[in-house]
Amino acid sequence: MAYEHSERTGADDDTDDTALALKILVAGGFGVGKTTLVGAVSEIRPLRTEERLSRAGELFDDTGGVDRKTTTTVAMDFGRVTIRSGLALHLFGTPGQDRFWFLWDELAQGALGAVVLADTRRLEDCFPAVDYFEHRRIPFVVAVNRFTGARTHSAHDVSHALDLDRGTPVVLCDARDRDSGRGVLVRLVEYAGRMHTARLLDIDTVG
C-alpha cells in the first residue's frame, strides 16, 4: 500500500495502542491556501518553511491575484491530524512555485493520496498538480477554497473545467476552518481507500 507509519503511544500503559499514520499531500498553485489548510487542521504545531518574497523572486513567481501575499513555502509544510482512534494523517504541504517542483517527487513517495486546492479565480494554477497526480495514479480530491469575493461555481462545473477523470471528487471548503478541512481529508481517505481496493481486485482478476 502507500506510506504507513506506526506510532506507539502510552509507553507506560499496559495496552498496545498502535496508531496507523497515512501520508497525505496538500498541493495546488501559489497562494491557494495550502499552508493555511495544514495549519488549520493540524493538532500539533505545524512545521513551516516559509520565506519572505523578494524582488528577485518576482522574476520567477507569478503573484497575479495574490498581490497581498508576502511569504512563500520553499520546502514543505508538515502537520498531523487524528481522523479517528487508531488512524492519523501526516500532512505534507507542497511548495506552489514551478522552481520548487523538484521536491515533489520526494514528497510524493509513499503518499496514500493528495488534496489539490483550487481557487476558481485562478483555476488554471492547479492544472499542473492535477496532471502530476493523474499521471502517477495517486488518488486525489480537488478542494475548491472559497475566497471572499470569488464567484461561486458548482463542483460539476469545476470538474468539467479541469477535465477530471470520472469519479474524481470535487468538494467546496474553507481552508481556514478546521472542520471544513477535516471534511476534505475524510473524503480523500474514503476515496483513496476505494481506489486502492479496486486496484487490488484488478490485480487479483488478472492474476
N, C-alpha and C positions, 0 to 999 in steps of 0.2 A: 504494500500500500504506500501511502505518502509518508513523509516525515512523521515519526511518532516519538514522543519523549515521555518517559515515565518519571513522575515525581513522587517520592515517598514523603508523606507528611506525618507529623506527630511522632518524632523519633523516640519519645519517651512513652508512647502509647503502646499497648499490647496488640492493638489491631494493625493489620496490614492495609493501610489506606493508600493505594497506589492510583494516582490520577494519570489519565491519558491526556497528553497535550498534543494538539494538532497545529501545524504550521499554516498560517493564512497570510496572503499578501494583500496589501491595500495599495492599489495603483490608480493611475489616471494622469491627466495633464497637470501642468504647472498652475499652482494656486487653486486647485479644485476642492481642497479640504481634507487631504489625506492625513496630515499631522493633526488637524482638529478632530477627526473621527477617532484616531488611535488614542488621543488624549482623553476624549470624552468617555470612552468605554473601558479604558484600562483601569484595573483595580490596583495596580502598582503605579508608582511614579514613572511615567514613560521616559524612555531614553530618546533623546532628540539630538540630531546632528545638524542644527541649523546655523547658518552663517548669514551675515547681512549682505544684501545685494549691493554690488559695487558698480561703478561706471564701466569698468572693464567687462563685467558680465552682460551689460546691455548689448554688446556686440554679438552675443550668442543666444541670449534668452529673450523670448517673445513675452513681454509683460502686458500686451494689449488686453484690456478688460480687467486686469488685476493691478492697476496703477498704484493702489494703496499698499500693496504687499511690499514689505521691507526685508524679509528674510526668506531663505530657501533651504530645503533639505539637501545636503551634499553627500550623504551616505544612506542612512535609513532612519526610520523611527521604529521603536520597539515598545510593545505593551503586552499585557496579559489580561485575559478576562475568563472567568469561570462561567460556562454556559449552564451546567448542571453538576450535581455531585459526581465526581469521577471524570469530568471532561472539561478541560481548559483549552483555550486557544492562545497560541503565541502569534501576535500580530506584527508583521514586518511592513512598514510603510516604505514604498519605493520613492526614489527621487524622481521629479517630474520632467527635468530638462533632458534633451537629447544627449548632451555631453556627458551625462552620468549613466547612460544606458548600459555601459559595460558591467555595471554592478548587478543588473537584473538577473543574469544567468546564475550568479552565485546565490542571490536571494531566493530564486525560484526552485532551487534544488530541494526536493522532498516536500514541496508545498501540496497540501490537500486541495486547495482552491484559492481563488482570488476575488476580491471586490474591486470592480472598476468604477471609480467615482466619475460622474459626468456632470457637467454644467451645461444646461441647454443653451446658454448664451454663446458657448464656445464648444459645441458638441464635437467638432472635428478634432479637438485636442485629445480625445480619448480613443480615436481610431488606432493609433499605434499599440496601445495596451490591449485593445480587443484583438487585433491581429496577432499580437505576441502570444496570448493565451490560447487562441484558437489553433494556431499552428503547432503548439506544443501539447495540445489536448489537455490543458489544465482547466478544470471546470471553473466557471466564474459567473458572478451575477453583476449586472450593471445597476448601480445605485445612483439615482438622479438626486443630487444635492440641491435642495430648494433654496436658492438665494433670493433675498429680498429684492423685489422689483423685476425678477425674471418671469417671463411668460410661463404659464402652466401648460405642460404637454402630457398627454396620456402615455402610459407605459407602451401601448401598442405603437404610437407614433414614434417614440424613441427607438424601439426595436426595429421598426421599418427604416428609420433614418440611418441607423448603424448597420443595417443589413445583417442582423444577428442570426446565427443558426437557430433553427426552430427549437423551441423549448428553453432557450436561454432566458432566465428570469430577469425582469426589469422591475425595480422597486423604487418608490419615492422615499426620500429620507431627509432628515435634518442632521448634518454631521456634528452639530453642536450638542445634540440631545442624546443622552446616554441610552434611553430606552429605544429610541429610533435606531441608533447604531447597533444595538444588540439584536434588534429585529432583523436587520440586514444580515448579520453574522449567522443567526439561526437559519435564515432562509438559505444562505450559502452552504452551511453544513448539511442541511437536508438534501439540497440539490446535488452536492458533490457525492454524498452517500449513495444516492440513486444512480448517478453516473458510474461510480465505482462498481456497484453491484451489477449493473448492466454489462459492463466490460468483462467482469469475471464470468458472467453467464455466456457471453460471446466466446470467450476463450474455451470454456468447457464444451460448448457446442462444436467448435472447430476441432477440439481435441478428440 
